[in-house]
């Protein structure tokens, strides 16, 4: 067996149940801030599942890829309580421009499904069901972030709020494109 020469995935620094934030602070893995960025990480993974379920060439795959990158920026901002990293790392930027881009995506995609007249049950195609799951995880992440109070930049809350709306619309579009009827409640 050969031992890899590069850095290892395990550091053993969290073996006692704590983790490091970007500013070097050590906190419990049960800290509300860690819960919040953990939910954002889970959301990004759910979006990976949804992306893999979309048919090849569906334009929503590129959108999901972009959203996953933006969620890494959200996670970085949440793991940076003193805003030191996010201020100097362009990849960690998150502004009202990102929120506006989500709104534009919603406006463009909302033209595909029929007007919503009732609540719809999550499900349908695999891609749509995955997007509905992502929406639910996004709502949970938003609640956790809101629970952090003033320790979080307001744009992060706006971004997650708008993202959950986008994911709902994307789920509806995925069903339309797959020819799967939604089930109304």
Residue pairs with C-beta under 8 A, 6 or more apart in sequence:
13 19
13 20
14 29
17 28
17 29
17 30
18 26
18 27
18 28
18 29
19 26
19 27
19 28
19 29
19 34
20 26
20 27
21 27
21 33
21 79
21 80
21 81
22 76
22 79
22 80
22 81
22 84
22 85
23 80
23 81
23 82
23 84
23 85
25 81
27 33
27 34
28 34
32 144
32 147
32 148
33 78
33 79
33 81
33 148
33 151
35 144
36 78
36 141
36 144
36 145
36 147
36 148
36 152
37 74
37 75
37 78
37 79
39 137
39 140
39 141
39 144
40 71
40 74
40 75
40 78
40 141
40 160
41 71
41 75
42 137
42 141
43 71
43 134
43 137
43 138
43 141
44 68
44 71
44 72
44 75
46 130
46 133
46 134
46 137
47 64
47 67
47 68
47 71
47 134
48 64
48 68
49 130
49 133
49 134
50 64
50 127
50 130
50 131
50 133
50 134
50 170
50 174
51 60
51 61
51 64
51 65
51 68
53 125
53 126
53 127
53 130
54 60
54 61
54 64
54 127
54 174
55 127
55 177
55 178
58 127
58 177
60 170
60 173
60 174
63 105
63 170
67 163
67 166
69 91
70 94
70 98
70 159
72 91
73 86
73 91
73 92
73 93
73 94
74 94
74 156
74 159
74 160
76 85
76 86
76 89
76 91
76 92
77 83
77 86
77 92
77 94
77 152
77 153
77 156
78 145
78 148
78 152
78 156
80 86
80 92
81 151
83 153
85 92
86 92
86 93
86 94
94 153
94 155
94 156
94 159
95 155
96 155
96 158
98 155
98 159
99 155
99 158
99 159
99 162
102 159
102 162
102 163
102 165
102 166
103 162
105 166
106 162
106 165
106 166
106 169
109 166
109 169
109 170
109 173
110 169
112 172
112 173
112 176
112 177
113 169
113 172
113 173
113 175
113 176
113 182
116 172
117 184
118 184
118 185
119 184
119 185
120 172
120 182
120 183
120 184
120 185
121 182
121 183
121 184
121 185
122 129
122 132
122 133
122 135
122 136
122 171
123 129
123 132
123 183
124 171
124 174
124 175
124 178
124 180
124 181
124 182
124 183
125 174
125 175
125 178
125 180
127 171
127 174
127 178
128 171
128 172
128 174
128 175
128 178
128 180
129 171
131 167
131 168
131 170
131 171
131 174
132 167
132 168
132 171
134 167
135 164
135 167
135 168
135 171
138 160
138 163
138 164
138 167
139 164
141 160
142 157
142 160
142 161
142 164
145 152
145 156
145 157
145 160
146 152
146 157
172 182
175 181
175 182
